[in-house]
Amino acid sequence: MVQSSILGFIILFLSCGKSIQKKENKVTVIGNVGSSHYKEIRLSNKPIPLENEWSVANDTSGLVTTIDNKGNFKFEFETDKPSFHRIILGDKIVQLYLNSNDSVSVTLDSIITIDGSNFQLNRYLLNQKTELAKSEGYIFRNLESLYALDEIKFRNQLDSLEASNLKHYNKFKSDFESVPLKFEEQCLSNIDYQYKYYRLLYPSGHEIVTSNKAELPTDFFDEVSEGLDKYHLLNNKKYVTYLDKYVEIISKGDLKNRRYDLKPLEKIHSRFSTIKNLAVNQEIKDYLFEQHFKICNTNYSSKNWSVILNDFEKDSKNKKLLSKIKRDYQKSVDLRKQPNEIKTYKRVGDVELEAHIFYPKDHQKGNHRSAYLYFHGGGWSLGMAEAGYDACKRMAEKGMVAISFEYRLIDVHGNIIQKSLEDAKSAIRWTRHQASDLGVDLNRIVATGFSAGAHLAASTAIIDDFVSEDNNDVSSVPNLVITKSSSYDLTKGDGWFEGVSRGQALSISLLQNVKTNLPPFLSFHTTEDHLAPIYEFFQFKAAMESHKNDFQFQVFKEVGHFFRDKDAQEKVNSLTDEYLVSRGYLMDVKD
């Protein structure tokens, strides 16, 4: 009896101890959001996902909670050590230093306020972010003059800015009783990697500004690579930005100390090889591999990155990561099962370009239906035919034979833009050549696309040059063109178009090549397009009208390049349908 009582007491004591320990480890973060259309908010201390030049990464890591109708939210979790977390609300990110038993209050409005545990530290993180933004603002405003300096003077300028940020931190430290070592490392890292990033950009930036190769010390890349191996900083935005840029630059090989952005270079395999050979611990490599495959899965067809997946599978000891990447790959492979057919429409060396075909219900080979030929976006650099599936399925349901085409890309094939245009012309000629097998009317061919794909669709009608030899007995000019967020003037900018066209940007620019007797055009554009400015569209519109071409359009206010506004997208669809009906492309189908 005594023994059982003692045993029961011990069990009770241990369970109470666990309960007490659990309570001591709890962290609570409460807050309020000002006016916002977001319904959810996140709190994460996981590695930050990498972004790419085409789209912003969607951070779905960590905890997620709902925002109530009064704008309030609450997070509760357990931790046994101090760590840095980030609150994520859309593009607003607030960094927090959190420790066991902390209770923190955050207000996310036009002015961000933080109270509760460690409020002095967390408020300083906000202040430091503001100070670093001021320094970056100075760099942006004086970018041209800074990069025009020789390397020593440039470094001295950055050192001066860095010293002012260090002075700001040391002032805070001197006024604070005791700054935790982990907190100090984070603050110093924020400063250090901000300036490492701009040092990395110096060789390319100097050549952009001066047109001359930068004179670099022999240990330049050794110096900027110091501090590369910091896995525990993967939730630090400054470090992750620097790490990503370092991999990008080193992957350019002999061009790493030049202006590499002007060269049409393959990215999938070169970046993979760079990560594989980095002198960092395996945890960082696995992080970079995961991010690289994620970007590949988003931006490139699975057939274009199967080789590096096989390579990774042979070498990787991280079975969990390998399994995740293979699942994503399989989803990409399965996606390709959606079209009714995938046919090769063109071969260039060992490259096979595909036509992903969607037929209307009960379609027969002998039909003579309108054809809807779609070219995906991606800056002529990335993207995949799969991006056109939704549009093609929608048009197939309405009675058109809809085809989403691959074309050669800078990132994948290392080609110039003219090769992409050659392929778009080939796609139209192939469709006409295969009209009887496809069941389409060769006189009702619609060329359409988004962004770079819209440029290609329009180019097939406007630009006469850059024609390859395949099926050259039929015309590559479509009967009708629909563009969405197209680029119209390729002669402007910092020389990128000149570089990736090998000096022929004028010859592939739509605005300067407009002529009379073009097919009918329907064009959609937005006022907030940061990639293809609205003034380019209006210049193109004026040119089309001056040549008395059949040109209809719709401009959407307060909408961006990607048409992420649901109402705007629905309006585009309805206007497209009305236009095609009025032109006889969605009616009077001949069987």
Secondary structure, DSSP 8 states (H G I E B T S, - for coil): -HHHHHHHHHHHHHHHHHHHHHHHTEEEEEEEE-S----EEEEE-S------SSS------SEEEE--TTSEEEEEEE-SS-EEEEEEETTEEEEEEE-TT-EEEEEESSS-EEEETTHHHHHHHHHHHHHHHHHHHHHHHTHHHHHHS-HHHHHHHHHHHHHHHHHHHHHHHHHSS---HHHHHHHHHHHHHHHHHHHHHHHHHHHHHHSS-----TTHHHHHTTT---GGGTT-HHHHHHHHHHHHHHTTGGGTTS-GGGS----HHHHHHHHHH-SS-HHHHHHHHHHHHHHHHHHS-GGGTHHHHHHHHHH---HHHHHHHHHHHHHHHHHTTSSSEEEEEEEETTEEEEEEEE--TT--TT-BEEEEEEE--STTTS--GGGGHHHHHHHHHTT-EEEEE----HHHH---HHHHHHHHHHHHHHHHHTHHHHTEEEEEEEEEEETHHHHHHHHHHH------STTTTS----SEEEEES----TT-SSSHHHHHTTS-GGGG-SGGG--SS---EEEEEEEE-SSS-HHHHHHHHHHHHHTT--EEEEEEEEEETT---HHHHHHHHHHHHHHHHHTTSSSS-B-
